Amino acid sequence: MNASRPQPNTGCVGGIPKAERHVPLVGSAPVQTVLELARRHPDRGVPTDEGELRSFYEFRDFAHFIDVYIAANSLVRTAVDIELLVVGVARDLAAQNVRYAELTVTPDSHLLMGIAPDDVAAALDSARRTAASDHGVELQWIFDIPGELGLPSGERTIDWVEQYAPTGTIGFGLGGPEQGVDRAQFVDVFSRARAIGLHSVPHAGETTGPQTVWEALESLHAERIGHGISAAQDARLLEHLASHGIPLEVCPTSNLRTRAVGDLTDHPFDRLREPGVRVTLNSDDPGMFSTTLNDEYRLALDSFGLNGDALLDVAKTAVRASYASESVRNSLLAEIDGYAGGFERA
């Protein structure tokens, strides 16, 4: 970190009003919530002891992370389980002064576990109301395809969204592994999503090169990119992202924990921001990665050399790059501006 730069007190990071836009439901579940589900469904092979569960969340590589995520996902067996997860995530977000979040849900995973389609939607509706009334967090939904299940999963996902999408549905995504998962196979699925007004927000360039980001932009008409860190390897891509205002949802701790990046000194956060790309900080799977959005902001101060003004600008970028209503965006931006005056003195 540049020693000549004025340094804010990192303790004030937690008070910044925030928006979170890259947070999958199962991966964001608090450890205690996962333990409750594991004890409720002990046949799924997920540890029921806290220490063993935390060890279970030590990932050898990205492929191992996907295996563990699938195992945790198999704990969600009923609509009640879905609601428990969402409310637990909202509680954790509220504790970090997150006012608004776009929660990624993989409906096909729940449908394959035998939960009725309308029950999935009803559970999300109920949990969304509880998140707002009990925790002051407004949630909206991004529904994504688990890439490892291919086009059939994509078709089941958009079929469900077209018929059952709950209130607050704003986006359509693609997650899971990138290696061996051709983005172009999902062209028609994403076209159907855009036709009903959903934003295209696929993952790309997390564990593969910049060509995957290009494919997401050209084939899926991506409006935001989940991760996208390999864009730093392609100057033309960086210029395209900057000139078209396409945000990247960067998740530094996630990149470390899945071994997508070997060390923070290798992380391209600064190289992404320098050309003017709209870069935001996100926690991704905080329950699995032992992080929080507050931790990601502190990491940016400690490891990426941001000062207080730059950090607040990142917070504002997250709000502006969100799909919150205009009133929610304006209110949250005003809150951040109001907080900025006391940032250095906090």
C-alpha positions, 0 to 999 in steps of 0.5 A: 500500500502506498504509504504517502496516501492518507489511510482511513480507519479500516474499522469504519468499513463496516458502516458503509451502506452497501449493495451486494450483487454477486452472492449465490444463495447456497454458497452465501449461507451462514455456517450455522444454517448449513449445519442445521440443514446437514443435521436435518438431512444427514444422508447427504454427506455434508459434515454435521460438526462445525469444525469438520464443515469448515475443513470441508470448505477447504478447496483444492481447486475450482473443480473441488469447489464445484463438487462441494457446492453441489453437495451443499446444494443437495441439502436443500430438500424442501421449500422450508429449507429454501426460506431458511437459507434466504432469511439467514443470508438476509440476516448476515447482510443486514449485519454488514449494512447491506441495504440491497442485494441481488441474490443468485438462485439456481432453481433447477437444483431445487427442482431436481431435488423434488421441490414443486415448482410453485413451492420454490417460487412461494418460498422465495416470495415469503423469504423476500418479504421477511428479509425486508420486514425483519432485516431491512434488506431488499432482495431481488433475484437472479436465476442461473443455470448450473453450467455443468448440467448443460443445455437441458438445465438451461431449458428447464431453468428458463421454462421455470422462470417464464412460468413461476418467476417471483416478484423481484426477478431481475436477471438471468445468469450462468454459473458453475465451471467454465472449462468445457462449458460452451457459452454459445449453447445457451444463446436461445435460452438467454434470448428467451430471458431477455425477451421477458425483460431479464438482464444477462449476467453470466459468469465468465473469465473466472478460471478461463481466459478473456475469450470466455468473456468475449463469448459471454458478451457476443453470444449471451449479450452480457450486461455485467460479467460475474468475475471477469478477472482474466479480462486484464490479459486483453487490452482490447477487451478492457477498452470494450468493457470501459467504453460500454460501461459493462461492470465486472463483479470482482470477488477477491477472496473467492478467487484465492479460495478456489485457486483461480488466483494464487496470491493477492499480489497476482490479483488483477484488481488494479489492472482492471480499474486503471483503464476505467472499467466499472469494478465492484467488490463482492463476497461471492460465497461468503459462507464457504469462503469465510469472508464477508462483504466488509472483509472484501472492502477491508482487503481492498484497503489493505492489499489494493491500495484504495483510500477512503474516497476510492473505496466509497467510489467502489461502493457507489459503483456497486449501487449504480451497476445494480438493477435496483429501482431508481428510488432505491438507488438514489436513497442508497447513494445518498446514504453513502454520500452522507456517510462519506463526510464522516469516513476519515473521522470514524 
